[in-house]
Amino acid sequence: MVDSVTLEVIRNGCTAIAEEMNANLVRTGYSPNIKERRDCSCALFDAGGEMVSQAENMPVHLGAMPFSVKAAVDAFEGDLGPGDAVLLNDPFHGGAHLPDLTLVSPVFADPESEDPTLVAYAANRAHHADVGGSTAGSVAADSTEIYQEGLRIPPVKLFEGGEVVDDVMEMILLNVRTPDERRGDLRAQEAANETARERVHELVDRYGVEELSEAFDEVQDYSERRMRAELEEFPDGTYSFEDVLDDDGRGNTDLRVCATVTVDGDSVHVDFAGTADQTEGPVNAVLAVTSSATYYAIRCVTDPDIPPNHGCYRPIDIDAPEGSIVNPEPPAAVVGGNLETSQRVTDVVLGAFGTEAPERVTAAGQGTMNNITFGGTDPRDGSPYAFYETQGGGFGGRPNGDGLDGVHVHMSNTMNTPVEVLETAYPLRVRQYAYRPDSGGAGEHRGGLGLRRDIQVRDHVARFSLLADRQQHAPYGIAGGEEGTRGAAYVYDADEYGDDDAGERLPQKSVHDLDPGTVVSVRTPGAGGFGNPADRDVEAIVRDLELEKVTEAYVREFHDQTAETPESDG
């Protein structure tokens, strides 16, 4: 039995390891997607492959990463040594979608001995801006099978004995549009895991293998006890909720995602029966992604301060029908499942809990990642480029405050690509970047605002892909709150930009060739409001008017109170 003080020191040490891994990955990453947007996550696992700690990065990565570690361990059981690292991205063998490359490295206590002792695994996942496939950026909104989405990598050794496996690296680099970026980001992932190796060795030196392994077990048991205690506070019963994805980009619309949540004592069962069958378009989410979104939502409604590790997941049981959009069979197209369907799974699980305990949930956030990719030949030096980013939007109104404006929501936790970086690294120009006034759902607590981001193609023909949702069905309000405003996207010829009425509406899941000077304008959804709009504080209304987050017309439509405008004040 590890004493409580030592246990807490080790627990915080493990968290610090994961955070330092991530800091190193961001610092040494090559692409703007890693260095600026921080689309990456890191975690530490015990010798049995169960998560001990994680950096608080991308929820969609972290809940799914245990599936990747298990796949790597199973593929090389008994055949991993010091300095080895396993790479994978296959969604049907432990991955999530192809751009997310996961690197898993075993950590041995005595790496120089003839019989080294396995102590832990270090793992990280990074979204690579291109892994091949039919569209630059590898987020093809028109894909219908996984083979179109990029290079599919089963668990394979990328490093052996500390040295890169050259034939594997070359096989990867020959199948991507931006090999220098890929090499740099893969090296950064290895550097992150090397950081974990060094820090775990320090813990072993201080506490020994036996005490450290025992502490790993007790940290997970502690989180399990706290999770079960939180679940016991909910009344036993069954709560249900459903919502839809707008479409799959292939003419199939209103794709249902259903969740039935059954709380029984200190455990919870989540059943997705009734969810739409897997579909032709790329919005199918593999089980690892569905599980990740479910884990995240349940952590939100219990206690987010519970140390996140495998123990949190033990009281949670998930059923997802095989052959559905939340558990598809190969060769389904899945790139958007990780990005869009994960958000809807979060919405319905939170919505189910909200039917019983609305004070524990938020209204629906924007419910999409608004994925865009641009690709082509950079006219400045003749090299190929691939730009990928997700767009922030509204965060749902909360029981104790307004939703956040223009942020990445729920399963996405990245930053934006700064305008200066975007315009330096790519032959693109940002023409406008602003909040969308009136886009947050009205309520006692207003939903967060969506964003408008207009990007212009400079001096070349570009291939553009848009993969988004919530443009037909708005994010829901809760406890009497109003819906958030739906998203939209428009394209303007160079000589038409500036006249909003001249834009052509783009299908939310589509691929286009853009001429030089073309501007794409993405307007992201606002979020739902929380509580009756008639109960909103007058000072909050006036503040929103002063900050131009809402207009007088919005106030007249949704609020019964009379709020003075800044001009008439005094």
Steps between C-alpha positions, in 0.01 A plus 500: 500500500648833392460770765270789407772765478719290270197408291409865445859588411514219244157589359602860444832382363320290239280795403810717469657239270201512264499880502874518433461251217244726340707812551793328330281381212368852439844657536672262258212448257561605141156586365274791603235240579715374788697813596215750481169315512634238744296224341673230704469312828725304736445238770682251722390136537597223741668175400157345436409772251252683725514880513656651813507870407438735211568857401175694470506533123256362241211303653437311176862381505529411866199275547591311184872467563464190724368317195820589314726390784315169522535448124873572515556271798296217347684526168845479659434306819836388638688657211554857618830610646674818621499771237212350302197703393185378322313722255139452390199685366265228369154586639400134490806393699524746786500834316238772458544648153799489270649848561542414870829312532562337837847407624529252788833443677572244774696623802734256678644545847840349417540543123866394492447161668452170320147466637358855532186558707204663327361778719279719278405614153524856373256592226412806302266579213550780249279612213719516190400759244526246218521120487418457130160415363289668236510853646788710633463510876353146508158616619304420187137603538406286198665171602289185494756244623805512718736433211432852371591662829873441515773255594367232737765386748451193721719472812857502368837580656620845394792494743695194611772515761490878481559513124248587233381209284592656167280293271189578706582870512563513127179312426308767694681797347449375144122498552448853631504841334721671759772251601725749679214601730413137567857406582532796734175430683578129537839588647324735742268219606801280574662783697185528713511129585873526577411769751267254670770232505742732681244611756371148572860388554530775762190369678639145489829619645315669786230247584597171335300292254278327754386810685451696177289224344293477817448876491381480138234250608392706800472821299257328263308342789466844661351649183263206470375551857439868439320435173275240659422736788397768253277262305326394820378860541282460190162335556484154350314505174514515123537828310480534124583765244551518126628747244607485137790567273380719215631269227794291381576701187361224280130586513419314822347745745386519863724219625378416848729459799310355798624446855323316780682549828421265788635587843503204738663569834864583443514406132357629173406327177478698174317337209499651152226273363285685247796688354517517119670224306849572370478718198671559168656834595793556737310555827534150645666498844689188606434361848814660645367844404148431627643373828725804532206740460294302749779497759546872459130581543471289814809665650332836433181414690678337793817672621754616242757528779516123543852403384446382141622144452374151428324485837250764385386271220443181700145590617396586142359234266430584136292321237527628144325301225740349251452642153372835631652846464633461856663160437547443125653206322785538248552638244275783619619859451571632850696823483201710603386261769789607718426865425122536468324190633707513819345842566149367453568204731604753763183701438268203547672355807498842668143549383395171659647598837345844457149352499558398864756754620503815281706679762793271417515559125537779249282577202630365171820654375563561132506122446751499215871555442449688170790321330664672205796400285681689224760335282695557185837627381644796688580760229775647718732201465318236294463257790178316588313614809209375708324723752251362749319662788181484700294808585373604840140590573259540788517313831163427659337717762558366852302492825730762647605711204504575130667268254844592370527675165704372206668200661561139408233294671487164679691237301717764337731697728745651255599858446454689174768556240618857562448722199869593487605133495237401245599774257872430543488122468243474220404691183177614666370824644249559780258773392273501804495337843223602738217394729152451352268735691164353608618143436485384863169354613305728733450393859545601858857413407577567135662244273845579366545676167618339181780634282544625146836423337560597137807354324619600154703290256805688375653461151421134437222246452418326830307188589263576789306260720231592754376248754253657743159450660228690691403693188154343479422416863590758763673432834232447763429721798424358843270588793306742279798642311481572128691323225829633372533631145592243235826511307554577132778534244524715186744543213570833324682579179783749550304793350182417697648491847361778717146448379353238735204443269733391217626189675408147396391269781723193529372157598632431849676180389657564163824537302576784255772634271553870567646755258755761609341773709202289608384559858339234718292634790423253778237609755498266799195421715417676821400298805172438675388714793429384856183603685208727416612810306250705702713436809818651354653776707452846345863589564608195300280609210644851506853360516434282194369804312803708595737225384296457180441133572127551443290756318194691614288280274626191684410657836153594381440147368620296796491710818199643677708753694565846362876545469635845422745515213839663559390802289194566714681438827484821703 
